Amino acid sequence: MIDVVNLALPFFGLIFIGFAAGRFKQIPDTALAWMNFFIIYVALPALFFRILARTPLEQLAQVNFILATTLATFWAFAFSFAIAMAVRRGNVEESTIAGLAGSYGNIGYMGPGLALATLGPQAAVPVALIFCFDTLLLFSLVPFLMAFGSRHHMSLTEIAAAAGRRILLNPLVIATALGVLSAAIHFEPPIAIARLMDFLQNAAAPCALFTLGVTVALRPLKKLPWEVPFLIPVKLVVHPLILFLLLSALGNFDHTWIYAAILMAALPPALNVYVFARQYDAWVEQASSSVLFGTLASVATLTTVMWVVKTHNLPELLFR
């Protein structure tokens, strides 16, 4: 257990150092713009590209794995959406953001660094695939549902175009596609470029975790909305359990891929939940609460999952 604590502490330590800095220094929210740009547009794309470019192409064609992980995220979204629809009396816009809080984990900021530190470089490919297809799913669902729930309805064509632009212009999706292409053609960048990208990818996790802490500290929070305690367990507990059942049903997978998928499913709600809430001006305070309290609760739940993964204590049902 001490090995897992030693592994988890630097990750959560960086988050809480960032949280303390945001609370006590009172850094303006706008001051994080360049840090967020560096993480999303430079460091994480370099990490994803380097991971996939070094991966044999046949390892990327795991249709059953992609189906299991994406379906698990969809069912977590649907379950959370249903809870919010009951609480919010049929408000589709607010329920959509709540669905996001119960299904979209911090697979950009926390996921890659945590999985690689826990499982090693062999976890890189499943992490990248999960990121790519979860992003495709949720970045498609949210604009469609928000448009249908809005008083100012858009046409299906306009909704599809908006969702398509959001997906295609996502820098991490672009980096994933370029990495797959590089793997297919066996492209090797010049040594200087390769070293620069290695340098950038090593900066991704620490910068992302610190920024996560600062950003959560700066989110407005007056009180804990009463539906949030119902949604956090969906993200931290129900989502991994759904994935466990789907992986069991859909086939034999490499142990590392299973462990990586369970870790990714157990991540707390992503900052993108708050970003979407602000963008659509719906469920804003609740989104902030879900990120903050989800991250706090994940100190216990995610550390437990890391221990289960590190000690290979997942039920044998998955490894038949």
C-alpha positions as CSV (number, residue, x, y, z in Angstrom):
1,M,0.0,0.0,0.0
2,I,2.9,2.4,0.7
3,D,4.0,2.1,-2.9
4,V,0.5,3.2,-4.1
5,V,0.5,6.1,-1.6
6,N,4.0,7.1,-2.8
7,L,2.7,7.0,-6.4
8,A,-0.6,8.9,-5.7
9,L,0.8,11.6,-3.4
10,P,2.8,13.5,-6.1
11,F,-0.3,13.7,-8.3
12,F,-2.7,14.9,-5.6
13,G,0.1,16.9,-4.0
14,L,0.5,18.9,-7.2
15,I,-3.3,19.5,-7.4
16,F,-3.5,20.7,-3.8
17,I,-0.4,22.9,-4.1
18,G,-2.1,24.5,-7.1
19,F,-5.3,24.7,-5.1
20,A,-3.5,26.4,-2.2
21,A,-1.8,28.8,-4.6
22,G,-5.1,29.8,-6.1
23,R,-6.8,30.3,-2.7
24,F,-4.0,32.3,-1.0
25,K,-2.4,34.2,-3.9
26,Q,-5.7,35.1,-5.5
27,I,-4.3,34.8,-9.0
28,P,-6.8,36.2,-11.5
29,D,-8.6,33.6,-13.6
30,T,-7.4,35.3,-16.8
31,A,-3.7,34.8,-15.7
32,L,-4.1,31.0,-16.4
33,A,-4.8,31.6,-20.1
34,W,-1.3,31.0,-21.3
35,M,-0.7,28.0,-19.0
36,N,-3.9,26.4,-20.3
37,F,-2.9,27.2,-23.9
38,F,0.5,25.5,-23.3
39,I,-1.0,22.4,-21.8
40,I,-3.8,21.9,-24.3
41,Y,-2.1,23.1,-27.5
42,V,1.5,22.2,-26.9
43,A,2.4,19.8,-24.1
44,L,-0.4,17.2,-24.2
45,P,-0.5,17.1,-28.0
46,A,3.2,16.3,-27.9
47,L,2.6,13.6,-25.4
48,F,-0.2,12.0,-27.4
49,F,1.7,12.2,-30.7
50,R,4.9,10.7,-29.3
51,I,2.9,7.9,-27.6
52,L,1.0,6.9,-30.8
53,A,3.8,7.5,-33.3
54,R,5.9,4.8,-31.5
55,T,3.1,2.3,-31.4
56,P,2.7,-0.6,-33.9
57,L,-0.4,0.2,-36.0
58,E,-2.0,-3.2,-35.3
59,Q,-2.2,-2.3,-31.6
60,L,-4.4,0.6,-32.4
61,A,-7.1,-1.5,-34.1
62,Q,-8.8,-2.7,-30.9
63,V,-12.5,-2.4,-31.9
64,N,-13.9,-4.3,-28.9
65,F,-11.8,-2.3,-26.4
66,I,-13.0,1.0,-28.0
67,L,-16.6,-0.2,-28.0
68,A,-16.4,-1.2,-24.3
69,T,-14.8,2.0,-23.1
70,T,-17.0,4.3,-25.2
71,L,-20.2,2.5,-24.3
72,A,-19.3,2.7,-20.6
73,T,-18.9,6.5,-20.9
74,F,-22.2,6.7,-22.8
75,W,-24.1,4.8,-20.1
76,A,-22.6,6.8,-17.3
77,F,-23.7,9.9,-19.2
78,A,-27.2,8.5,-19.7
79,F,-27.5,7.6,-16.0
80,S,-26.4,11.0,-14.8
81,F,-28.6,12.8,-17.4
82,A,-31.6,10.8,-16.2
83,I,-30.9,11.7,-12.5
84,A,-30.6,15.4,-13.5
85,M,-33.8,15.3,-15.6
86,A,-35.7,14.1,-12.5
87,V,-34.1,16.7,-10.2
88,R,-34.3,19.6,-12.7
89,R,-37.8,18.8,-13.9
90,G,-36.9,18.1,-17.5
91,N,-34.4,20.9,-18.1
92,V,-32.4,19.4,-20.9
93,E,-29.6,22.0,-20.9
94,E,-28.8,21.7,-17.2
95,S,-29.2,17.9,-17.4
96,T,-26.7,17.7,-20.3
97,I,-24.0,19.4,-18.2
98,A,-24.9,17.1,-15.3
99,G,-24.6,14.1,-17.6
100,L,-21.1,15.4,-18.5
101,A,-20.2,15.7,-14.8
102,G,-21.1,12.0,-14.3
103,S,-19.3,10.6,-17.3
104,Y,-16.4,12.8,-18.6
105,G,-13.3,12.2,-16.4
106,N,-10.2,14.2,-16.3
107,I,-8.7,12.2,-19.1
108,G,-6.6,15.1,-20.4
109,Y,-5.0,16.6,-17.4
110,M,-4.8,13.7,-15.0
111,G,-5.2,10.6,-17.1
112,P,-2.0,10.3,-19.2
113,G,0.4,11.1,-16.3
114,L,-1.4,8.9,-13.8
115,A,-1.7,5.9,-16.1
116,L,1.9,6.1,-17.3
117,A,3.2,6.5,-13.8
118,T,1.1,3.5,-12.5
119,L,1.4,1.1,-15.4
120,G,4.4,2.3,-17.5
121,P,4.7,3.2,-21.2
122,Q,2.6,0.3,-22.3
123,A,-0.5,2.1,-20.9
124,A,-0.1,4.9,-23.4
125,V,-2.0,3.5,-26.3
126,P,-5.2,2.6,-24.4
127,V,-5.2,6.0,-22.7
128,A,-4.9,7.8,-26.1
129,L,-7.7,5.7,-27.6
130,I,-10.0,6.3,-24.6
131,F,-9.3,10.0,-24.8
132,C,-10.0,10.2,-28.5
133,F,-13.2,8.2,-28.5
134,D,-14.6,9.7,-25.3
135,T,-14.0,13.1,-26.7
136,L,-15.7,12.2,-30.0
137,L,-18.7,10.9,-28.1
138,L,-19.2,13.7,-25.6
139,F,-18.2,16.6,-27.8
140,S,-20.9,15.3,-30.2
141,L,-23.6,14.6,-27.6
142,V,-23.3,17.9,-25.8
143,P,-23.9,20.4,-28.7
144,F,-26.8,18.3,-30.0
145,L,-28.6,18.1,-26.6
146,M,-27.9,21.8,-25.8
147,A,-29.3,22.9,-29.1
148,F,-32.4,20.7,-28.7
149,G,-32.9,22.1,-25.2
150,S,-32.4,25.7,-26.2
151,R,-35.2,28.1,-26.9
152,H,-33.3,29.1,-30.0
153,H,-33.3,25.9,-32.0
154,M,-30.7,25.2,-34.6
155,S,-31.1,23.0,-37.6
156,L,-29.7,19.5,-37.6
157,T,-27.1,20.6,-40.2
158,E,-26.0,23.6,-38.0
159,I,-25.7,21.4,-34.9
160,A,-23.7,18.7,-36.8
161,A,-21.4,21.4,-38.3
162,A,-20.8,22.9,-34.8
163,A,-20.1,19.6,-33.2
164,G,-17.9,18.5,-36.1
165,R,-15.8,21.7,-35.9
166,R,-15.3,21.2,-32.1
167,I,-14.1,17.7,-32.6
168,L,-11.9,18.2,-35.7
169,L,-10.2,21.3,-34.3
170,N,-9.5,19.8,-30.9
171,P,-5.6,19.8,-30.6
172,L,-5.5,16.5,-28.8
173,V,-7.7,14.8,-31.5
174,I,-5.4,16.3,-34.2
175,A,-2.3,15.0,-32.3
176,T,-3.9,11.6,-32.0
177,A,-4.6,11.4,-35.7
178,L,-1.1,12.6,-36.7
179,G,0.4,10.0,-34.3
180,V,-1.6,7.2,-35.9
181,L,-0.5,8.4,-39.3
182,S,3.1,8.5,-38.2
183,A,2.8,5.0,-36.9
184,A,1.3,3.8,-40.2
185,I,4.1,5.3,-42.3
186,H,6.9,4.7,-39.7
187,F,7.8,8.4,-39.6
188,E,10.8,9.3,-37.5
189,P,11.3,13.0,-36.7
190,P,14.8,14.6,-36.7
191,I,16.7,14.1,-33.5
192,A,16.4,17.7,-32.4
193,I,12.6,17.7,-33.0
194,A,12.2,14.4,-31.1
195,R,14.1,15.7,-28.1
196,L,12.0,18.9,-28.1
197,M,8.8,16.8,-28.1
198,D,10.1,14.6,-25.3
199,F,10.9,17.7,-23.3
200,L,7.4,19.0,-23.9
201,Q,5.6,15.8,-23.1
202,N,7.5,15.5,-19.8
203,A,6.1,18.9,-18.8
204,A,2.5,17.9,-19.6
205,A,1.5,16.1,-16.3
206,P,3.0,18.5,-13.7
207,C,1.8,21.6,-15.4
208,A,-1.7,20.2,-16.0
209,L,-2.1,19.0,-12.4
210,F,-0.9,22.3,-10.9
211,T,-3.2,24.2,-13.2
212,L,-6.1,21.9,-12.3
213,G,-5.6,22.8,-8.6
214,V,-5.5,26.6,-9.3
215,T,-8.5,26.5,-11.6
216,V,-10.6,24.5,-9.1
217,A,-9.7,27.0,-6.4
218,L,-10.8,29.9,-8.5
219,R,-14.3,28.5,-9.3
220,P,-17.2,30.2,-7.5
221,L,-18.8,28.1,-4.8
222,K,-21.6,29.2,-2.4
223,K,-23.0,25.9,-1.3
224,L,-23.1,22.3,-2.3
225,P,-26.0,21.7,-4.7
226,W,-27.9,18.7,-3.5
227,E,-27.9,16.7,-6.7
228,V,-24.1,16.8,-6.9
229,P,-23.6,14.1,-4.2
230,F,-25.6,11.8,-6.4
231,L,-23.6,12.4,-9.5
232,I,-20.1,12.2,-8.0
233,P,-20.5,8.4,-7.1
234,V,-21.7,7.8,-10.7
235,K,-18.5,9.2,-12.1
236,L,-16.1,7.6,-9.5
237,V,-17.8,4.3,-8.8
238,V,-20.6,3.5,-11.3
239,H,-18.6,4.4,-14.4
240,P,-15.7,2.0,-13.5
241,L,-18.2,-0.8,-12.6
242,I,-20.1,-0.4,-16.0
243,L,-16.7,-0.6,-17.8
244,F,-15.8,-3.7,-15.8
245,L,-18.9,-5.4,-16.9
246,L,-18.5,-4.4,-20.6
247,L,-14.9,-5.4,-20.7
248,S,-15.9,-8.8,-19.2
249,A,-18.6,-9.2,-21.9
250,L,-16.7,-8.1,-25.0
251,G,-13.6,-10.2,-24.9
252,N,-10.0,-11.0,-23.8
253,F,-7.8,-7.9,-23.4
254,D,-4.2,-7.4,-22.3
255,H,-4.0,-6.8,-18.6
256,T,-2.4,-3.4,-19.0
257,W,-5.2,-2.2,-21.2
258,I,-7.8,-3.3,-18.7
259,Y,-6.0,-1.6,-15.8
260,A,-5.6,1.6,-17.8
261,A,-9.3,1.6,-18.8
262,I,-10.4,1.1,-15.2
263,L,-8.1,3.9,-14.0
264,M,-9.4,6.3,-16.7
265,A,-13.0,5.5,-15.8
266,A,-12.3,6.2,-12.1
267,L,-11.0,9.8,-12.7
268,P,-13.0,12.7,-11.2
269,P,-15.0,15.1,-13.4
270,A,-13.0,17.1,-15.9
271,L,-12.6,20.8,-16.0
272,N,-14.3,20.7,-19.3
273,V,-17.6,20.2,-17.4
274,Y,-17.2,23.7,-16.0
275,V,-16.0,25.1,-19.4
276,F,-19.2,23.7,-21.1
277,A,-21.3,25.1,-18.3
278,R,-19.9,28.6,-18.7
279,Q,-20.1,28.3,-22.5
280,Y,-23.8,27.5,-22.4
281,D,-24.6,29.4,-19.2
282,A,-26.3,26.3,-17.6
283,W,-25.6,24.5,-14.3
284,V,-22.6,26.7,-13.7
285,E,-22.3,26.6,-9.9
286,Q,-23.2,22.9,-9.8
287,A,-20.5,22.2,-12.5
288,S,-17.9,24.0,-10.3
289,S,-19.0,22.0,-7.3
290,S,-18.9,18.7,-9.1
291,V,-15.3,19.3,-10.2
292,L,-14.1,20.5,-6.8
293,F,-15.9,17.8,-4.7
294,G,-15.3,15.1,-7.3
295,T,-11.6,15.8,-7.2
296,L,-11.6,15.7,-3.3
297,A,-13.6,12.5,-3.2
298,S,-11.2,10.9,-5.8
299,V,-8.3,11.1,-3.3
300,A,-9.9,8.1,-1.6
301,T,-11.6,6.3,-4.6
302,L,-8.9,6.8,-7.1
303,T,-6.1,5.8,-4.7
304,T,-8.2,2.6,-4.0
305,V,-8.4,1.9,-7.7
306,M,-4.7,2.5,-8.1
307,W,-4.0,0.0,-5.3
308,V,-6.3,-2.6,-6.9
309,V,-4.5,-2.1,-10.3
310,K,-1.0,-2.0,-8.8
311,T,-1.6,-5.2,-6.8
312,H,-3.4,-7.0,-9.6
313,N,-6.5,-7.6,-7.5
314,L,-9.2,-7.1,-10.1
315,P,-11.5,-10.1,-10.3
316,E,-10.5,-12.9,-12.6
317,L,-13.7,-12.5,-14.6
318,L,-11.9,-10.0,-16.8
319,F,-9.0,-12.3,-17.6
320,R,-10.7,-15.5,-18.8
